[in-house]
Amino acid sequence: MTPEPAPIPTPADPEAWNAYLAEGNATQPRKRVAADVLLRDVEGRVLLVNPTYKPGWDLPGGMAEANEPPEEAVVRELREELGLEVVVRGLLVVDWVAPHGPWDDQIAFVFDGGVVDGVDRLTPHDGELSEARFVGVAEAGGLVRGRMRRRLAEAVRAVREGRAVYLHDGSVCP
């Protein structure tokens, strides 16, 4: 005979309820979260960075830390890596990235960093980046790879059209 499952506690017993929720939380899957920013200069060029830890150029940003909101992660990453203070002006892209190689799936956000003026040369502040520069959108498309190329194109379109887009691996969902 199968034993009866333990009764589910109710919110009326806060200690038991929190223990029950914590047990459920501990068994839930976790997602990696990336947060990038589309930052433009007054000439309409976009900021790209050249990471030292992987091939190809990328949008500036990085991985969110545990329990860190994505929009705060991108502000922190730009401050740490480039000494640049950005203001997030809205969401442009959410991209679900399928498992690939040794990596589980992830959620990648691209936020609008708006237009900056007076930033001619950016110098990386840590060993994660070898270079950062503003480039034309067409040139940017040739520097970034695969899904990032598609994500960048969709972010530029989202700015132009004034609405965010949801992607799967850099491709627009039907």
Secondary structure, 3 states (H helix, E strand, C coil): CCCCCCCCCCCCCHHHHHHHHHHHHHHCCCCEEEEEEEEEECCCCEEEEEECCCCCEECCEEECCCCCCHHHHHHHHHHHHHCCCCCCCCEEEEEEECCECCECCEEEEEEEEEEECCCCCECCCCCCEEEEEEECHHHHHHHECHHHHHHHHHHHHHHHHCCCEEEECCEECC
